[in-house]
């Protein structure tokens, strides 16, 4: 977070996307990168609507809910996605004059909040991340309102990474079809060994 020189180097390499991530130690505890200064798109984490819209105002091209990466515990991703979706529903039900107060309270740009009010969604794609380890996890996040998922350890710490990756892709595409989800969940080997959130010495989702 905030390390704009690392971002400059990544852009020079030619990466497709930059993740301004809380999983690594933040370089700046106050300021995020001004993403509008880069041509490479950024994805940023958020736990609520205010965080999401502030990151979008800085230039984020995609938002992901901040689950707890590397744990196989989906609970934090569920909590934060539910929070964002509830915030969106609350804003969508407001009168226009109430939006000015809400924008001030959330410390966000009024026009971005007005977009959420009118469209009932974020101005950019909203993915879920952290703890997604099974096709069922991926489908759960889609049914709760995520437009996609990020998966890392859930694939690479399983016994059959390629099979599990393909299955999760299929689950995202067929998230409302229980029979399709059953089919893609078969013969995937063992999932990653989960870590309960309560057993962590440090939570990265809170950064």
C-alpha positions, 0 to 999 in steps of 0.5 A: 500500500502506498509504494508508488515506486514499486508500482512504477517498476511493475508498470515498466515490466509490463504487468497486466494489473497491479494489486495495491495489497494489504497482504504485504507490509504497507509502505505508507500508513496514511496515503494510497497510491494515486492510481490515476498517474499510471496506465496499468490498472489497479485492483484494491481491497475494501471492507465497506462502501466507503473504502471502495469508493475512496479507492475508486476515486484514487483510480482503482479499476477493480475492487475486491473484498478483503477476505483473509488471504491464505487461510481457506476461511471464507468468513471474512470475505463473506462478511465484507461482501455482505457489508458492501452489498448492504451499504449499496442497498442503503444508499440506493434507498436514500432521497437525493438530499440525503446523499450529500450527508452520506457522502460527507459521512463516508468521506467519498465523492458525491458523484461516485455515491450518486452512481451507486444510488442510481445503478445499485452497484459500484462503478467498477467490477467488484470481486471477492478474495481471501479464503476461496478454496472450493467451487462452492466458496466461489459460487457462494460469493457470486450468489452474494453479489460478487462479480468474480473471485480471486483465488491463490492459495485455495488452488496452489495449496490443494493437491490437484491445483489444475483441476481445482482451478478449472472447477472454480472457473466453472463454478463462477460461470454456473454459480446458480446451477446446483447440479453443475456445481455438484459435477465440478466439485467431484474428484478434485483431490484434497483442498488446502488445509484451512486456518481458522481466523481466530488462530491467526497472530495477525489479520491482514484483512483489517489493513 
